């Protein structure tokens, strides 16, 4: 979207009531997931940064409480300038805590310790008065850090592209005490795994895996196949075992917690899903996300804490 003559959302004429030219009405939405809320917030933020104007949101009093609370919890209204930025970065209700969306760019390394502190706080909220194993917290934070590093390095690696807003990744997390789950969401509007992954100096085993998934008409499609390869082998250009392991680490932690959680990755038109129980599924959507969305849910068994 580019700024231009038609980016006014409210039409004002002298002597007449203002009229909203275009708007979004969420009053008919009963539920918005944390991942969906991040996408909505990032799109609003993009429009605001490109046009300098905020798209109106109407009928706030008619929105469902669940949808409103999710958007409020991630800081949607502050992010788009509809409310003043409060000092609290974590919104808490009786059974849940939500981290306000944090955007991280190439020069925002200082935010990584901050994110780590909030994730640890959410873990403690799930099982108050107990000690979550340090290795679980450490592996969670390492996976997030790796995911951020790889995204900023690979997703925005086209020098000729006009990325808007500035190269960044959006992060939020939510803890649900009722089912002992921590959900982490990472979103970028870069080139996507199906575009950047094939450009890496991949080992032959990765190429063969992609070909096997897409070799016949019943295959899952290239986008989903490259996501599946990235989930299994990582996406470090050097293919060094200690680098590029953010996605495989996320998947591995769920497995080691005895399938305690799930994971969904959508990038461009492809999607990959590992449910809490059952086989991995993948496929292609008819339209592209134009970026990558990761939704990672970790469920801690009581015996671990």
N, C-alpha and C positions, 0 to 999 in steps of 0.2 A: 504493500500500500504506500502510495506517495502523496505528499501534501499537495494540495491544489485548490482550485476555486470551489470545489464541491465538498470540502471537508468540514463545512459548518453543520453541526448537528441540530442546532436550534435556530429557527428562522424568526428574526425580529423585524417588525415593520412599525413605523411610527403610528401611534394611535390605535394599534391592534395588540391583542394578547400574543405573547410568544407562542410559536408552534414548533413542536419537535418534529424535525424532518425525518430522522431515523433514530431508533432506539431498540434496546433489548429489554424484554419483559420476562422475568423469571418466575412470575406468580403462578404459572402452571407447573412448575418443577417441584416435585415433592422431595426428591433426594439428589444430592450432588456429592459424588465421592471426593476424597481429598485430591486425587489425580485430576479429576474433572475441574475442581476449583482452581488448581494451579494453572491449567490450560486457559481457563477463562481470565484469571488475573494477568497472566503473561500477555494475552491478546489485547486486553485493555491497556496494559502498560506500553505495548508496542504502538498502538494507535496514538496514545498520549505523547510518546516521544517523537513520533513521526510528524504528527499534525499540530502538536502543542495544545490539543483540545481533548476533553474527556467525553467519550460516548455516554449519553444519558442512560441511567437505569431507572425504570419507572415502577410504580405500584409496590414500593418496598413493604408497605404495611400488609400486602396480600401474599408475600412470599411465605412459604412454609418455614416453620421454625428450624427444622433440620437443615434445610438448604441454606437459610440465612446464617445459622450458627457456624456452618462449615466455612462459608465465605468470610464471615467475620473473624473466625479463628485464625485463618491463614493471613489475615491482614489485607484482604481484598479492598476494603473501603479506604484504607490508608494508602495502599499502593497506587490507586488511581486518583487520589486527591479528593475523595468524597468525605474523608474524616481526618482529623489531625492525628499525627503519628504519636501513639502513646508510648510510655516507657516500658510496658510489659511486652516481652517477645514471645511468651507462651500463654495461650488462652486455656483456661481450665474450667471444666464443668464437673459434675459429681463423678462421672466415670471415664472422662476423657480429657486429654490434653492435646493441644494442637500448636505446633510451632509456626509462627508467622513466616511467610515465604522470604527466603534470603536469596538474593541474586549474587552470583560470584562471577567475576571477570578475571582476566589474565593477571591483573595487578591486585587481586584481592586475597592474597595468601593469608593475610591477617584474620580473615573470617573463618578459616578452617578450625583453629582452636575453639572459636565461639560455637561453631556447629557441633563440635565434639562435646562441649559442655552441655549443650541443650539435649543432645541424644542421650547422654548419660543421665540427665535429669528425667527424661521420658522413661528410660529403663527403670529408674528408681520408683517412678510413679506407678508402674504396672504392678510391682510387688513391693509395697512399702514395708520398711523394716527388715528387708532381706538384702543379701548381697548378690548381685548378678555376677556370674563368673567373669573375671577380668579378661579372659581370652575371648569371650563372646563380644564384650564391649569393644575390645581392641580390634577384632576382626571386622566388626561392623564399621568402625571408623576408618579402618584401612581401606575397606571396599569402597566407601563413599569417597575418600580422598583419591583413590585410583580412578574412580569413575569421573570425578571432576577433572583431574589432570588429563585423562585421555580425551574427554569431551572437548576441552578447551584447545587441546593440541590438534585433534583430528577433525572435529566437526566444523571448525572455522578455519580450514587450512587453504582456502582458495583466495589467493591475493587479488583476484579480479572481481570477487563477489562484493556486493554492497550489503553487508549484513546490517539489519536494523531490527531491534536496537543493537547497541554495541555488543560484541561477542560476550556472551554470558550463559550461565546455566542457573536455572531456578531450582531451589531445594526447599522442601518442607517435610515435616514428619508429624505423625499423630500416634498417640498411645491410647489404647482402649483397655481399661482395667477389667471390664466385664468378661473379656475372653483372653486377656493376657497377651495382646498383640501390639507390636510396634510396626507401623507402616511408614516407609520412607519413599518419597517421590522425587525424582530428578527429571528435569525437562530442559531441552535445548531446542533452538530453532535453527540448527546448523544444517549440514548437508545430508546427514543421516548415515547410519551404519551401512546400508546397501551401496552407498556411493563411495564412502571413505575406506571401507574394509577391503574391497578388491584392489585398491591402490597400494596396499602394504606389500612388503616382500614376504608373502606367505609361504609357509612350508607346503610341500606337495600334498601332504595329508589333508590340509585344509581345502585345497582346490578339489581334491577327490571327493571330500565330504559334500561340498556344494554341488558338484556334478551329480552325485548319487541322488541327492534330494530333488533335483530338477530335471533328471534325464528323460522323463516321459511326460505325456500329457496329464497324467495323474499326479504330477509333482506339486510341490507347495508354492512354487514361484521363487524367483531369484531373491527378492527382498527378504522373504521369510527365511530362505536358506542361508543367506549371509548373517542374519541375526542368530540363527541356530549355531553357525560356526563360531561366531564371536562369543556366544555363551559358553561354548565348550573349550575353545582354544585361547581365548583372550584376543586382544587387538593391539599388542605392542608391535611396532614396526621392526624392532630388533629381535622379536620372538624370544627374548631373554626370559627365563622362568620367573624372575622376580618383578617383571614389569608387565603392564597391560592386563592384569588379572582381576580387575575390579568386578566384571560381570561373572566370571567363573567363581570368584570368591563368594559372591552373593548366593549363587546357586549351591555352592558347597556347604555354606553355613546352614542352609535349610535342610540339606541332606543329613548333616551331622546332628542336627536337633531332632532327628527321627521324623523328618517331614513336617517339622514344626513351622509351617508358613507356606507362602506361595510367592510367585514372581511373574510379572507380566512385562514384556518389552514390546513396544510398538515403535517402529522406525520407518519413515516414509510410508509405503503401502503395506509393509510386512508386519506381522505380529507373531509373538512366541509366548506361550503360557505354560508355566509349571504349576499345576494345582497342588493343594495340600495333600490330596490323595488322587491317585490315578496317573495315567500316562501324560507325557508332555504333548501339547498340541500346538500347531502353528498354521499359518495361512496368510492370505493377502486380502486387504480391504480394497474396495473399488476406488477409494480416494486416498491421497497421501496426507500424512500428518505434517509433512515438511519439517522434519526434525526427529528427535528421539525422546520417548517418554518411558521411564522405568518406574514401575510400582513394585516395591519389595516389602513383603510382609513377613515379619519374624514372630513366631509364637513360642514363648519360653515355657517349657514344661515345668511344673511346680518342683519336680525333683532336682532341677538344675539350680534353683535359687535358695 
